[in-house]
């Protein structure tokens, strides 16, 4: 009787286990930034460590260092990711001044664009709520890369509507910040509303209610 041939070590396929390398390979730069954004937003810059973000992402901290360098550079990369996310909305808002809509309709459309964007990425509101407590270079970066570009296109729309008497506005800049923070924090902290309302459990109804309520405030 012939003995069964045994496969040589060279011909035996190597099975890769379920260890961290395979998991790391599936975690891209965008996902890492989103996880960092959420962690920074929840805990703030000083209370957040790169190791903690790595743990939340299921990767080795060395991978974050490889992609982004230091914690400060990682935070800046998060801001740039938000800039990329917000840029289409800012451009669309800027274009409204040249549209055929009347002044009030332009404001309403701008708010609709903003609400859509906030609901696309609700944890951005959480990031802002903690990041805007910063001082120094990080706050300056946040203002110049995110706040000012949107301010520069939204406030003129509010001013135009006020000058035409279709919107009661005493201070367009103040209204801008009330709208910006009111919408983003309402959505970002929707889990707190669950103690009082079931709306956050239904994203479509929640979004419609936020939009309608905001527009009613301006009517």
C-alpha positions as CSV (number, residue, x, y, z in Angstrom):
1,X,0.0,0.0,0.0
2,X,1.3,3.4,-1.0
3,X,1.6,6.0,1.7
4,X,-0.2,9.2,1.1
5,X,2.0,12.0,-0.1
6,X,2.3,14.8,2.4
7,X,2.4,18.4,1.3
8,X,5.8,20.0,1.7
9,X,6.0,23.1,3.9
10,X,6.6,25.2,0.8
11,X,3.3,24.0,-0.8
12,X,1.2,24.4,2.3
13,X,-0.9,27.6,2.1
14,X,-0.3,29.9,5.0
15,X,-3.5,30.9,6.8
16,X,-3.5,34.4,8.2
17,X,-5.3,34.6,11.5
18,X,-7.7,37.2,12.7
19,X,-5.0,39.3,14.3
20,X,-4.6,43.1,14.1
21,X,-2.7,43.3,10.8
22,X,-5.7,42.2,8.7
23,X,-7.9,44.6,10.7
24,X,-5.5,47.5,10.3
25,X,-5.3,46.9,6.5
26,X,-9.1,47.6,6.3
27,X,-8.9,50.8,8.3
28,X,-8.3,53.7,5.9
29,X,-7.2,57.3,6.5
30,X,-10.7,58.7,6.3
31,X,-12.0,56.2,8.9
32,X,-9.1,57.1,11.2
33,X,-9.9,60.8,10.9
34,X,-13.6,60.2,11.6
35,X,-12.8,58.2,14.7
36,X,-10.3,60.9,15.8
37,X,-13.0,63.6,15.2
38,X,-15.5,61.7,17.3
39,X,-13.0,61.2,20.2
40,X,-11.7,64.8,20.1
41,X,-15.3,66.0,20.0
42,X,-16.3,63.8,23.0
43,X,-13.3,64.4,25.2
44,X,-11.5,67.5,23.9
45,X,-8.0,67.8,22.7
46,X,-6.1,67.7,26.0
47,X,-8.0,64.7,27.4
48,X,-7.6,62.7,24.2
49,X,-4.6,60.5,23.5
50,X,-3.4,59.1,20.2
51,X,-3.4,55.7,21.9
52,X,-7.1,56.1,22.7
53,X,-8.0,57.0,19.1
54,X,-6.0,54.0,18.0
55,X,-7.9,51.7,20.4
56,X,-11.2,53.1,19.2
57,X,-10.1,52.4,15.6
58,X,-8.7,48.9,16.4
59,X,-5.2,49.8,15.1
60,X,-1.7,50.2,16.5
61,X,-0.8,53.8,17.5
62,X,2.1,53.5,15.1
63,X,-0.4,53.6,12.1
64,X,-1.7,56.9,13.2
65,X,1.8,58.2,13.6
66,X,2.6,56.9,10.1
67,X,-0.4,58.7,8.5
68,X,-0.5,61.9,10.5
69,X,2.6,62.4,12.7
70,X,1.9,64.0,16.0
71,X,-1.4,64.5,17.9
72,X,-1.4,68.1,16.9
73,X,-1.0,67.2,13.2
74,X,-3.8,64.6,13.6
75,X,-6.1,67.3,15.0
76,X,-5.3,69.6,12.1
77,X,-6.0,66.8,9.7
78,X,-9.4,66.4,11.3
79,X,-10.1,70.1,10.7
80,X,-9.0,69.7,7.0
81,X,-11.3,66.7,6.6
82,X,-14.2,68.8,7.9
83,X,-13.2,71.6,5.5
84,X,-13.4,69.2,2.6
85,X,-16.8,68.1,3.8
86,X,-18.1,71.6,4.2
87,X,-16.7,73.1,1.1
88,X,-19.6,72.1,-1.3
89,X,-22.1,73.6,1.1
90,X,-20.1,76.8,1.4
91,X,-19.8,77.1,-2.4
92,X,-23.6,76.4,-2.8
93,X,-24.4,79.1,-0.2
94,X,-22.1,81.6,-1.9
95,X,-23.9,81.0,-5.2
96,X,-27.2,81.9,-3.8
97,X,-26.5,85.6,-4.0
98,X,-26.5,85.3,-7.8
99,X,-29.6,83.1,-7.9
100,X,-33.1,84.1,-9.1
101,X,-34.5,83.5,-5.6
102,X,-35.7,86.4,-3.6
103,X,-33.7,87.5,-0.5
104,X,-35.8,85.5,2.0
105,X,-35.9,82.4,-0.2
106,X,-32.1,82.6,-0.4
107,X,-31.8,82.5,3.4
108,X,-34.2,79.6,3.7
109,X,-32.3,77.7,1.1
110,X,-29.0,78.4,2.8
111,X,-30.4,77.1,6.1
112,X,-31.7,74.0,4.3
113,X,-28.2,73.4,2.9
114,X,-26.7,73.8,6.4
115,X,-29.2,71.4,8.1
116,X,-28.6,68.8,5.4
117,X,-24.8,69.0,6.0
118,X,-25.2,68.8,9.8
119,X,-27.3,65.7,9.5
120,X,-24.8,64.2,7.1
121,X,-22.1,64.3,9.8
122,X,-23.8,65.0,13.2
123,X,-20.6,64.4,15.2
124,X,-19.1,67.5,13.6
125,X,-21.3,69.5,16.0
126,X,-19.7,67.7,18.9
127,X,-16.3,68.4,17.6
128,X,-17.1,72.1,17.3
129,X,-18.6,72.3,20.8
130,X,-15.3,71.3,22.3
131,X,-12.9,72.6,19.7
132,X,-14.2,76.2,20.0
133,X,-13.2,76.2,23.7
134,X,-9.6,76.1,22.5
135,X,-7.3,79.1,22.6
136,X,-4.3,80.0,20.5
137,X,-3.2,78.3,17.3
138,X,-5.9,75.6,17.2
139,X,-8.7,78.1,17.6
140,X,-7.1,80.3,14.9
141,X,-7.0,77.4,12.5
142,X,-10.6,76.6,13.2
143,X,-11.7,80.1,12.6
144,X,-9.7,80.7,9.4
145,X,-10.3,77.4,7.8
146,X,-14.0,76.8,8.8
147,X,-15.8,79.6,10.5
148,X,-14.7,82.6,8.4
149,X,-15.3,81.0,5.0
150,X,-18.9,80.2,6.0
151,X,-19.4,83.5,7.8
152,X,-18.3,85.4,4.7
153,X,-21.0,83.8,2.5
154,X,-23.9,83.4,5.0
155,X,-23.9,86.8,6.7
156,X,-24.4,88.7,3.4
157,X,-27.5,86.7,2.7
158,X,-28.9,87.7,6.1
159,X,-27.9,91.3,5.6
160,X,-29.6,91.4,2.1
161,X,-32.8,90.0,3.6
162,X,-32.7,92.5,6.4
163,X,-32.2,95.4,4.1
164,X,-35.1,94.4,2.0
165,X,-37.3,94.1,5.0
166,X,-38.1,90.5,4.6
167,X,-36.2,89.3,7.7
168,X,-36.2,91.0,11.1
169,X,-32.5,91.1,11.8
170,X,-30.8,93.6,14.2
171,X,-27.4,92.0,14.0
172,X,-26.7,89.5,11.1
173,X,-23.5,88.3,12.7
174,X,-25.3,87.5,16.0
175,X,-28.0,85.7,14.1
176,X,-25.3,83.7,12.2
177,X,-23.8,82.3,15.4
178,X,-27.3,81.6,16.9
179,X,-28.2,79.6,13.9
180,X,-24.9,77.9,13.5
181,X,-24.7,76.8,17.1
182,X,-28.4,76.1,17.6
183,X,-28.6,73.7,14.7
184,X,-25.3,71.9,15.2
185,X,-25.6,71.4,18.9
186,X,-29.3,70.3,18.7
187,X,-28.3,67.6,16.3
188,X,-24.9,66.7,17.8
189,X,-26.5,66.4,21.3
190,X,-29.7,64.7,20.0
191,X,-29.1,61.8,22.5
192,X,-29.9,64.3,25.3
193,X,-33.2,65.1,23.7
194,X,-34.2,61.5,24.0
195,X,-35.0,62.2,27.7
196,X,-37.7,64.6,26.5
197,X,-38.6,63.6,22.9
198,X,-38.5,60.5,20.7
199,X,-37.7,62.6,17.6
200,X,-34.0,61.7,17.5
201,X,-34.9,58.1,17.0
202,X,-36.4,59.0,13.7
203,X,-33.7,60.8,11.7
204,X,-36.1,61.9,8.9
205,X,-38.6,63.4,11.3
206,X,-35.9,64.9,13.4
207,X,-34.3,66.5,10.4
208,X,-37.6,67.9,9.2
209,X,-38.4,69.2,12.6
210,X,-35.1,71.0,13.0
211,X,-35.4,72.6,9.6
212,X,-39.0,73.7,10.1
213,X,-38.4,75.0,13.6
214,X,-35.3,77.0,12.4
215,X,-37.2,78.5,9.4
216,X,-40.2,79.4,11.7
217,X,-37.8,81.4,13.9
218,X,-36.9,83.5,10.9
219,X,-40.5,84.0,9.7
